[in-house]
Amino acid sequence: MKLATLSDGGVLPFGQAALYDGFFATTEADQLFEELERDIDWGQEYLTIYGKKIPFPRKTAWYGDPGCDYSYSGITMMPHPWIPPLMTIKERVETAAQTQLKKEITFNSVLLNLYRDGTDSMSWHSDDEPELGRNPVIASVSLGATRPFHLRYKFNSQYRAQMELTHGSLLLMSGPLQHGWQHQIPKTKKPISPRINLTFRTIIDREIPRHIGESTADYLPLMVALDPENAESFPTEEAVNAALRSLLFAPPARKRRKSS
Ligand SMILES: O=C(O)CCC(=O)C(=O)O
């Protein structure tokens, strides 16, 4: 297992990304890729900007338990029911996540992305939608072509990390990572074969306040800072404002220029 680190080798602040290369052996990963490419009900979603429909640069699909609807980038996806290869992967990643994080983890949904070639990509974002709750655990399985996975710290984009997501790998994201970091799969000009990514998630069943903003990025870092371990309820606006006043996401010290 490899932990994502900063370019100077330092540990990521604010969350963890742990990569397991060869989590699925090559023959098993080959078979899963073939089954998923063939059997998943791949769809084309669109982003609407100023009334213009722009296709996402990838195919997508959403599978999960009934009722696990998921909204992101202005679209809402209803889950398809689980199919056998997805159940197989889900059980394996749940066991790994429980062993690594030492707590019970049950994923109830999965977002699948099919990157047909290097022009398909996913731009900077966090998996921090309100229905994923605080400190979501995300298990990300990669099949097919290796693609780089970039991370950048939301509060200071000088902090960055990068990992290579290989065929059969598992990337386990946990802690406040989704509140502190964004990730992307950049486009590449290299001629590359298709890749399938699966991100297993747990949609939580509770009322989500949207009074502060539409994205948890607006308030969850503050919650983590207010009560890193135990906050089950969302803080009031006053508490958030108080935390905002006291909380410093200090930028790294700037190097002093030598005066010549
Ligand atoms: O393809 C990947 O590895 C990333 C997928 C991702 O960021 C997402 O589904 O939110």
The ligand as a Gaussian input file, in Angstrom:
#p B3LYP/6-31G(d) Opt

LIG

0 1
 O      -11.602000       8.065000     -12.775000
 C      -11.155000       8.298000     -11.674000
 O      -10.197000       7.696000     -11.196000
 C      -11.756000       9.406000     -10.846000
 C      -13.248000       9.324000     -10.770000
 C      -13.788000      10.425000      -9.914000
 O      -13.107000      11.352000      -9.573000
 C      -15.173000      10.383000      -9.498000
 O      -15.931000       9.469000      -9.895000
 O      -15.568000      11.278000      -8.734000

